[in-house]
């Protein structure tokens, strides 16, 4: 093996490339990054409204995440009608669903080869309308700089002396004025978000601590929403993606790939008996690593 003899940084770099191969920049976790940006933009909107709204039945809204929790519980199915649910076209309709498991359900806009999605700006608008409907006083003006155009800058400045929120909203940490085309560092971003993100949060919304923990984990890099039921991938035979919260968990990409392998095997079993027998064989091994697969 050739080794570099020069002490210059260039020769050292060449030596490393010869021994280890060329350096490859780590991939950015776009999925988690997109979730984090979207969720924090929702939180920022809610934080501005936190002291200006009244939620019936609550003991007082402390911050934006708590307000967001009430919004999801009130607007998402089964109570809300924003995303009407339907049964997934998956193998569980053929009687393979183990006892104690909910039927797979789905909704949203289908993209080729991806889980169902929704337009983020539409969802944010529905959040603002809901917040406005809970407003304590119509005389209070709550500005939202995220949607402020150039023409509205003077109006924002005139009202900025009013206390917008006494909660944990930090405009520096969670900026809500997005970069525009032509700005430095601007790049086109997705206009959609996966529906499973909302229903994962909804499934952890019974208690505030559980919701806050789920919110934090969804923003963590390297974590993917894994479909335990195996009906989360759009294929020729499995149309739709399950969004039932109890059918989802956050896990590393490696575990997600292993789940995909087991679900591929399960999807080719021809009877309920063989399906349940395969499940029994999968479970109990690898320290219980795959006990939640179904």
KASULSUL-V104630 format. One record per helix or strand of 3 or more residues. SS is the DSSP state (H for helix, E for strand). FROM is the first residue (numbers start at 0). TO is the last residue. If there is no record, write none. Layout:
ss->SS from->FROM to->TO
ss->SS from->FROM to->TO
//
This chain:
ss->H from->8 to->19
ss->H from->29 to->48
ss->H from->63 to->74
ss->H from->90 to->93
ss->E from->116 to->118
ss->H from->119 to->132
ss->H from->144 to->146
ss->H from->149 to->158
ss->E from->191 to->193
ss->H from->194 to->201
ss->H from->207 to->217
ss->E from->222 to->226
ss->H from->244 to->246
ss->E from->247 to->251
ss->H from->252 to->266
ss->H from->271 to->281
ss->H from->285 to->287
//
